[in-house]
Amino acid sequence: MAAPGTPDRLLDQAREGDLDALVELLETVGAEVRGIMEPKIGRKHRSMLSADDVMQVTYMEALARFSTFSGGGAKGFQAWLTRIAENNLIDAVRGLEAAKRPNPSKRVGNRSADESMIAMVEAVGVTVSTPSLAAHKHDIVSFIHDAVSKLPPDYARVITMYDLQGRSIEEVAEELGRSKGAVYMLRARAHEHLRDVLGSESRFFTRVG
């Protein structure tokens, strides 16, 4: 058995359902991961994104997906957390760069609520079959509403404001008290969670790719 208070022991406790141990493990291991991420943020993005932004979203995702961690002890956990952080940074930079060349077709605003829901699903990477939409539109929209409501609160708020209401990234960032880079990270993770949930409902949806 690992010594009390060590990362390996905290990991064992977290696997037994001890949330406090998981939080302490994230704080312990996260300091090293933050040090890895800091120099990876390019100078041109530092006014819109910080290592703290990356780690805040990384911690949220680690808490939400801890059950998917497959093993390898504390070192394996650090590698897993680093991959999450690196993916978050990639998504943040991708969002910031894409904002310089906005594509109106990617936005969902100026449509009815139901149309916005369907368009958001397609932005997530899931398609709705035409026969299903024609016959089961109410059920499909209700299913999407339910899926969004089950997301972590900040994930749900980001896609509601940005994807469904068509609000600007600046407005969403101000509303959430986060940087623009953090909002893009949250949106990417929210889309990932929705894609998993909606893609499993094969009556209505088909995952793309």
Sequence and secondary structure as in RCSB ss.txt:
>XXXX:A:sequence
MAAPGTPDRLLDQAREGDLDALVELLETVGAEVRGIMEPKIGRKHRSMLSADDVMQVTYMEALARFSTFSGGGAK
GFQAWLTRIAENNLIDAVRGLEAAKRPNPSKRVGNRSADESMIAMVEAVGVTVSTPSLAAHKHDIVSFIHDAVSK
LPPDYARVITMYDLQGRSIEEVAEELGRSKGAVYMLRARAHEHLRDVLGSESRFFTRVG
>XXXX:A:secstr
   TTSHHHHHHHHHTT HHHHHHHHHHHHHHHHHHHGGGS GGGTTT  HHHHHHHHHHHHHHHGGG    HHH
HHHHHHHHHHHHHHHHHHHHHHHTTS  GGG   SS HHHHHHHHHHHHTEEE HHHHHHHHHHHHHHHHHHHHT
S HHHHHHIIIIIIS   HHHHHHHHT  HHHHHHHHHHHHHHHHHHHHT TTTEEE  
